[in-house]
Amino acid sequence: MTLRALLTALTLALSALPAGAQDRSAAERQFRGWLEQVIWPRAQASRVSRSTFDAAFAGVALNWDLPDLVVPGAQAQTPRRQRQAEFGAPGKYFNRGSVDGATSVGRQMAQRHAKTLAAVERSTGVPGRIILAIWGRESGYGRVAIPHNVFEVLGTKGFMSTRAAYFSDELIAALRIAEAGHAPQRAMKSSWAGALGQPQFMPSNFLKYAADGDGDGRADIWRSEADTIASIGNYLAKHGWVAGRDWGFEVTLPDTVSCALEGPDQGRPIRDWERLGIRRVTGRPFPEHERNSQGFLMLPAGRNGPAFIVTPNFYVLKDYNTSDLYALFVGHVGDRIQYGVGDFSARWGAVGGLFRSDIAGMQRALEAMGHDVGGADGLPGFRTRRSIGRWQEATGQKATCFPEKRMKTALRP
């Protein structure tokens, strides 16, 4: 049966049934057919053996508790709630326990792995404090249990999610990892998104960036702390980390500087930001080599929280996890580990708490006005934040550059 014919049959089978358990039962049957007719030929072409394939999916069923699922034949809808912390209320992401825990254990790890961290920094240019902060955020330095069967997660999301093609590719990569025997026995556990091991690499990233840090000829991100450190450093270096530059600086943002100037496509030399009145909150000047280099305004909560001038390295951190809050957490915790800095100077405002579907409605309204919000996905990224600011300025309001409940009436699709 061709892929087109299989999907057509699936759609017809599901649409003919009432909602509930019968729908799920039909989907489970079609899932097994999809694995056999679609995934197995791709796996075979990638030199995955039949025994590896069968072992991977033995006892695997669809996981209906995963987010962003779309039963084939149904229309995708923006979910109301946001389950991923990186896209929730900014202030909650920097809770005391998460920040202090990642910092205190990170300092211990900095001493324990000083030699490895120094070697990786020499070879990649990535500071050890940044590697440690990522490791801490991703898996609590290897201490956090990773609960899911990667083949169940990627199989489910490859079969019926809003990004099915992406997760299908990751499923093939996971099968290649299993075939090559990279992972210890029964170690193919993942996050709800399919990320593996202590650095939480997606399978394709393991195949591209996993590195041997302890010299045993293997890249073991499950059991080897040295390999985990080397792999994170290699990932960031291959994504363009600029050696010698910082990730960014907390700053004061004068009222005369529009929050709509935010974004990686609106950069200018840091000395030009200084001319606009932007200053570091510490009162110290920007380092001279940074002043002559490109910087970008970054306002994760608009004017309702701390402001930052970030460097291109901040956006390398976002390549690891596409969230401003994630990249900011990593930079901030890294600074706490090495330099002993305290909390941000500015406080987080009481923003957030909106449903993703509420923000998606605002985004569609802004799109209808001609704004580029980066897609109506219900996530308040920099394009959405500055579009809100531009709309506020155009309508005579004080620009805050962040979605708020009171905007729901004015910004209707």
Buried (B, 14 or more C-beta within 10 A) or exposed (E): EEEEEBBBEBBEBBEEBEEEEEBBEBBEEBBBBBBBBBBBEBBEEEEBEEEBBEEBBEEBBBBEEBBBBBBBBEEEEBBEEBEBBBBBBBBEBBEEEBBEBBBEBBBEBBEEBEEBBEBBBEBBBBBBBBBBBBBBBBBBBBEEEBEBBBBBBBBBBBBBBBBBEBBBBBBBBBBBBBBEEBBEEEBBBBBBBBBBBBBBBBBBBBBEBBBBBBEEEEBBBBBBBBBBBBBBBBBBBBBEBBEEBBBBBBBBBEEEBBBBBBBBEEBBBBBEBBEBEBBBBEEEEBBEEBBEBBBBBBBBBBBBBBBBBBBBBBBBBBBBBEBBBBBBBBBBBBBBBBEEBEEBEBEBBEBBEBBBBBBBBBBBBBBEEEBEBBEBBBBBBBBBBBBBBBBBBEEEEEBBBBBBEEBBEEBEE
